[in-house]
Amino acid sequence: MATTRRSLLVLLVVAVLATTAAAAVGDAPFVVACKKVALSRPGPGVKRLVITLGLYNQGAATAYDVSLNDGSWPREAFEIVSGSTSKIVEKLDPGATASHNFVLETKVQGRFQGSPAIIKYRVLTNDALQEAYSTPIFPLDILAETPPQRKFESRLVGKYGSLVSVVSFVGMFVYLVTSLSKSSAAKGSKEALNRYLTAI
């Protein structure tokens, strides 16, 4: 299952790179979109998501009437706090960037996989709307419970980890010094015994 996802991701990256190279050669706009999600927890039982959609015209011509729509957030699970899930940019010149942010809030616990945002734009030489998709987001664990034992262990390691390391180093040093002195004392007494026996 994991190898299938990895191979699909590799194929997606190769397809995007091939399309990018083909668009760079032509004399047309090529809009690339990146979707990012930042999570925060403003209070207990509430999760806030800040979604940022970045646009970049990688082509050689201007894209007109660029519309951005990210309608993958179900209304029964997510509430819009600020902004909107869609935006229209009048034009996007070659090499120009634009971004759009909106904030969602949820009180529903579960796993969510959002789909890519849809970008549509117009080219002067063609009446048909061109369509592009943003990068997908990784699955989100909304209000996932973390086991308290794991928090406790990480807190202990963070608090006492350096102390345990220092005590371990000192203990190893003392052990090495005492074991070396015992072995040299045993070697010295063995030599004295040999000298005594040869003298007799």
N, C-alpha and C positions, 0 to 999 in steps of 0.2 A: 504494500500500500504506500509506504513512504518512498520507495523507489519510483513508483508510478507518478507520484506528485512531483518528485524531483525531475523526472524526465519531461513531464508536462511543463514545468517551470523553465527548463532548459530550452525546450522547443519554443515557448513563448518569447524568451529573450532572443533567440536566434531569429524568429519571425520579425520581432520589433527592429532588430539591427538590420535585417535585410530590407525591410520597408523604409527604414531611415536612410539607408544608402541609396535606394531607388529614388526616394523623394529629394534627396540632396542633389542628385544629378539633374532632375527635371526642373522646370521653371514654374513651380507651383508651391502653395503653402503646405506645410506639414506640421500639424499641431500635435505636440506631445503633452500628455497630462499625467501628473503624479498626485496620488491621493494618500494623505497621511492622517493618522488618528492619534490624538494625545488624550490619555485617560487621567481623570482626577476623581477624588472622592471628597466632595464638599461637606458631607455629613454622613452619619450612619444610615445605611440602607439606600443611599443615593449615589449614582455614578454619573459623572459628567464627561462628555466626549466633545473634544474640539476637533472638528474635521477641517483640514486645509487641502484645497485643490489648487495645484499650481499648473499654469499653462505656459507653454513655450512654443513659439513658431520657429521651427528648425528649417523650414523651407526657404525658397528664394523669392516668394511673392507674398503679398498681404492677404490675410484671411479676414473676411468681412462677416458681420452679424454672427459672431461666435457665441453660441448658446451652450451653457453648461447645466446639466441636470443630474443630480444625485438622488434619485428617488428610491434608493434601496433600503431606506430606514422605515420599518413598519410603524404606523401611527399607534397601534395598540401597545407597543413596547417602548417607543421613543417619543419624547416631547421636545419641540423646538423651543429653546430658551432665547436665542438671539440669531438673527440672520435668516436666510432662507436656503433651501436646498437647490435653488437654481439661480442663474445669473446670465445676463447678456452683456457681452463686450462688443462695442461698435466695430472695432477693427483691431487686428493684431499684426503689426508690421513684422517683416523678417528679423529674427533675432530678438524680438520683444517678448516680454513676460507679463503675465497677469496672474493674480491669485484671488481666491475666494474662501472665506471662512464662515462657518456657522457652528453653533453650539447646541448640542442635544443633551437631554437628561433622561435617565431611566431609573426605574425602581424595580424592574423585572430582572430576576436572576436567571442566568442561562448562558449558553454559548451562541454567539452570533457570527455569521459569515456574510459580510457585505459584498455586493457585486460592484464592478467598476462603474464609475460615472460615465455618462454619455455626453460627448461633445459634438456639436454639429456646427458647421461653418460653410460660408459661401465663397466661391472663387469667381473672379470677374469673367473668366473665359468659359465658365460652365454654369448653367442655371440650376443644375441638380445640387442638392445639399450634400456636402461631404460629411462623413461620420468617423469619429475616433472614440477610443475608450481610454479611460485612465488606468493606472496600475491598480490591481486589486489590493485589498488589505488582508492581513493575516486574521485568522479566527480570533474573536475576542471572548474572553471569559468575563461576562458581566456579573459583578457582585459575587464572584466565586469565593467560597469559604476556604481559607487556608488553615491547615491543622495547627492548633496551638503548640504542639510539641515541636514542630519545625521552627516556629518563631522563637521558642525557648532555647533551642539548641544554637541557633544563629546568634541570639543575644549573648549566650554564654561564651561562645567562641570570640565574639567581638569584644566582650568585656575582659575575659581572662586568657585569651589566646597568647598574647605576648608574654604574660607572666609564666604560663606553662612552658613556653619555649625557652625562656631564660633559665628556669629551674631545671629543665631537661639538659641544657648545655652544661650547667654547673655540675649536675649529677654525673654526666658522662666524663667530664674532666676529672672529677675526684676519683671515679672508677679507674680511669686510665692511669692516673698517677699512682694509686695504691697497687694496682696490678703490676705495673712496671717495677715498683720498689720491692714487691714480694718476689718477683722473678729474679731481680738482681741480687737480693739477699740470699735466695736459694742457690743461685749460681756461685756466689762468694763462699757460702758454707760448704758447697760441694768441692770447690778448689782447695779449701783449707783441709778438708778430710782427705783428699788425694795427697796433699803434701805430707800430712801426718802419717798416712799409710806407707808412703814411699820412704819416709825417714826411718821407719821401724824396720 
